[in-house]
Amino acid sequence: GLENDRVQFAHMSGWPLESIRSPTLILHGTLDKDVPIADAEFAHDQIAGSEMVRLEGADHSMVAVRYKELNAFIEAFISRLQGAGTPPSP
């Protein structure tokens, strides 16, 4: 799987991140060795109005290990959208 990911990513051209118009929350661990935090920061810089949360000490397994904390960030993000009258994207 990982080797296939590397092959596929090598053939991808730039993604039009600046075209994203839906509310976007980016959660990234500061110790992720599989996906550099610079990738998340780049996406955040390109996606207008995006929110980024850097999870100190979290690595690539944060979804399994820190899911309660991630769920709280996601719930708060959705609540802010609902409070602003912006429906979450499907």
Secondary structure, 3 states (H helix, E strand, C coil): CHHHHHHHHHHCCCCCHHHCCCCCEEEEECCCCCCCHHHHHHHHHHCCCCEEEEECCCCCCHHHHCHHHHHHHHHHHHHHHHHCCCCCCC
